[in-house]
Amino acid sequence: MKLNEHITYEKMGNDLYIMVEDERYVLDNDVAIDIFNLLKAESTKENIKAFVRDKYRLDQEFTDDEKDSYVEEFLTVLKINGIMIGS
């Protein structure tokens, strides 16, 4: 899994702005930004899920299954919007 080489991105404050063609997207939470950073390093989906489960293990609000589902949904949205390529 990796990012589309035609995107540009910039961190401003706590947010990360991603530009793809004429579209702009904002990542404004830590989990989304962590996933984006892992994609820059071409991490696998399983490594991303493991990272999120481990880093946010003390967060009792969400189960590991819910965290995995978030990763799956987020990666799907990135792919649909042309930010990520691969599966």
Summary of the structure (lengths in Angstrom):
residues: 87
radius of gyration: 12.8
end to end distance: 5.7
largest distance: 38.7
contacts: 214
relative contact order: 0.21
helix: 45%
strand: 23%
